């Protein structure tokens, strides 16, 4: 991780695929909208869980994720997107957004970015998305995630 106050050099944004990163950055609003559409299409209950304002917030978050994906592709450093996913997990918990929904956004960004970037940049896109999904899946296991519970197990724990 590069950080100036730690004495580390800044991240080299020419080490990876800067032209593909510029294409991803330019198409970020379109990619974010498509990722949200894909998440809504894949889960029939997705739209019912969120108000219009919450969907706009998710769209803005997807656009920020696309910007970080561009940085990850430009620097060939997949941890950039994974670190953002780590930092966003508490924010999503406060908003009662399941980590599975955020994972669906990241997967939508992965598919959209592969249409914009060159085939040579695809491993970099996949590695960055995998790092984000790994972090989000880890946070998913923590108690308090707003995901749907098993009705039978809930019935047992309530003591019938």
C-alpha positions as CSV (number, residue, x, y, z in Angstrom):
1,X,0.0,0.0,0.0
2,X,1.5,3.3,-1.0
3,X,1.0,6.1,1.5
4,X,3.1,9.3,1.6
5,X,3.1,9.7,5.3
6,X,4.6,6.2,5.6
7,X,7.5,7.1,3.3
8,X,6.3,4.9,0.5
9,X,6.3,6.1,-3.1
10,X,3.0,7.0,-4.7
11,X,1.2,4.4,-6.7
12,X,2.5,4.2,-10.3
13,X,-0.6,4.7,-12.5
14,X,1.3,3.7,-15.6
15,X,2.4,0.2,-14.4
16,X,-0.8,-1.5,-15.6
17,X,-3.1,-0.4,-18.4
18,X,-3.6,3.4,-18.3
19,X,-5.5,3.6,-21.6
20,X,-8.0,1.0,-20.4
21,X,-8.3,2.8,-17.0
22,X,-9.1,6.0,-18.8
23,X,-11.8,4.2,-20.8
24,X,-13.3,2.7,-17.6
25,X,-13.2,6.2,-15.9
26,X,-14.9,7.8,-18.9
27,X,-17.6,5.1,-19.0
28,X,-18.1,5.0,-15.2
29,X,-21.6,6.5,-15.1
30,X,-22.8,4.1,-17.8
31,X,-21.0,1.1,-16.1
32,X,-22.5,2.0,-12.7
33,X,-26.0,2.2,-14.2
34,X,-25.6,-1.1,-16.0
35,X,-24.2,-2.8,-12.8
36,X,-27.3,-1.6,-10.8
37,X,-29.6,-2.8,-13.6
38,X,-28.0,-6.2,-13.6
39,X,-28.3,-6.4,-9.8
40,X,-32.0,-5.5,-10.0
41,X,-32.6,-8.0,-12.9
42,X,-30.8,-10.9,-11.1
43,X,-32.7,-10.6,-7.8
44,X,-36.5,-10.0,-8.1
45,X,-36.6,-8.7,-4.5
46,X,-33.8,-6.2,-4.9
47,X,-36.0,-3.3,-6.1
48,X,-38.5,-3.8,-3.2
49,X,-35.7,-3.5,-0.6
50,X,-34.7,0.0,-1.5
51,X,-36.4,3.3,-2.0
52,X,-35.6,5.6,-4.9
53,X,-33.2,7.5,-2.8
54,X,-31.4,4.4,-1.7
55,X,-31.1,3.2,-5.3
56,X,-29.6,6.6,-6.2
57,X,-27.1,6.1,-3.3
58,X,-26.2,2.7,-4.6
59,X,-25.7,4.1,-8.1
60,X,-23.3,6.7,-6.7
61,X,-21.5,4.0,-4.8
62,X,-21.2,1.9,-8.0
63,X,-19.8,4.9,-9.8
64,X,-17.2,5.3,-7.0
65,X,-16.4,1.6,-7.3
66,X,-15.9,2.1,-11.0
67,X,-13.4,4.9,-10.4
68,X,-11.4,2.8,-8.0
69,X,-11.5,-0.1,-10.5
70,X,-10.0,2.3,-13.0
71,X,-7.2,3.1,-10.5
72,X,-6.6,-0.7,-9.9
73,X,-6.4,-1.3,-13.7
74,X,-4.0,1.6,-14.2
75,X,-1.7,0.6,-11.4
76,X,-2.1,-3.2,-11.9
77,X,-2.8,-3.3,-8.1
78,X,-5.9,-5.3,-7.3
79,X,-5.8,-4.4,-3.6
80,X,-7.1,-0.8,-4.5
81,X,-10.6,-2.0,-5.0
82,X,-10.4,-4.5,-2.1
83,X,-9.4,-1.8,0.3
84,X,-12.3,0.3,-0.7
85,X,-14.7,-2.6,-0.2
86,X,-13.2,-3.1,3.3
87,X,-13.8,0.6,4.1
88,X,-17.4,0.6,2.7
89,X,-18.6,-2.4,4.6
90,X,-19.5,-0.5,7.8
91,X,-21.3,2.1,5.8
92,X,-23.4,-0.5,4.1
93,X,-24.2,-2.0,7.5
94,X,-25.5,1.3,8.8
95,X,-27.7,1.6,5.7
96,X,-29.0,-2.0,6.1
97,X,-27.6,-3.0,2.7
98,X,-26.7,-6.7,2.5
99,X,-23.2,-7.5,1.3
100,X,-24.7,-9.8,-1.3
101,X,-26.2,-6.7,-3.0
102,X,-22.9,-5.0,-3.0
103,X,-21.3,-8.1,-4.4
104,X,-23.9,-8.0,-7.2
105,X,-22.8,-4.5,-8.0
106,X,-19.2,-5.4,-8.1
107,X,-20.0,-8.4,-10.4
108,X,-21.9,-6.0,-12.7
109,X,-19.0,-3.7,-12.8
110,X,-16.7,-6.6,-13.7
111,X,-18.9,-7.5,-16.7
112,X,-19.3,-3.9,-17.8
113,X,-15.6,-3.1,-17.5
114,X,-14.6,-6.1,-19.7
115,X,-16.7,-4.6,-22.5
116,X,-14.9,-1.2,-22.2
117,X,-11.4,-2.4,-21.6
118,X,-9.1,-4.4,-23.9
119,X,-8.8,-8.1,-23.5
120,X,-5.3,-7.7,-22.2
121,X,-6.6,-5.8,-19.2
122,X,-9.2,-8.4,-18.3
123,X,-7.0,-10.3,-15.8
124,X,-6.4,-7.0,-14.0
125,X,-10.1,-6.2,-13.9
126,X,-10.9,-9.7,-12.7
127,X,-8.2,-9.6,-10.0
128,X,-9.5,-6.3,-8.7
129,X,-13.1,-7.5,-8.6
130,X,-12.1,-10.7,-6.9
131,X,-10.3,-8.7,-4.2
132,X,-13.4,-6.7,-3.6
133,X,-15.7,-9.7,-3.5
134,X,-13.3,-11.5,-1.1
135,X,-13.5,-8.6,1.3
136,X,-17.3,-8.3,1.0
137,X,-17.8,-12.0,1.6
138,X,-15.6,-11.8,4.7
139,X,-17.8,-9.0,6.0
140,X,-20.9,-10.9,5.1
141,X,-20.2,-13.6,7.7
142,X,-20.3,-11.0,10.5
143,X,-23.4,-11.0,12.6
144,X,-25.8,-8.2,11.7
145,X,-25.6,-8.4,8.0
146,X,-29.0,-7.5,6.6
147,X,-29.5,-10.7,4.6
148,X,-32.6,-12.8,4.6
149,X,-32.5,-15.5,7.3
150,X,-33.5,-19.1,7.1
151,X,-37.1,-19.2,8.3
152,X,-36.8,-22.6,9.9
153,X,-33.7,-21.7,11.9
154,X,-35.5,-18.5,13.0
155,X,-38.5,-20.6,14.1
156,X,-36.3,-22.9,16.2
157,X,-34.4,-20.0,17.9
158,X,-37.6,-18.3,18.8
159,X,-38.5,-21.4,20.9
160,X,-41.7,-22.1,18.9
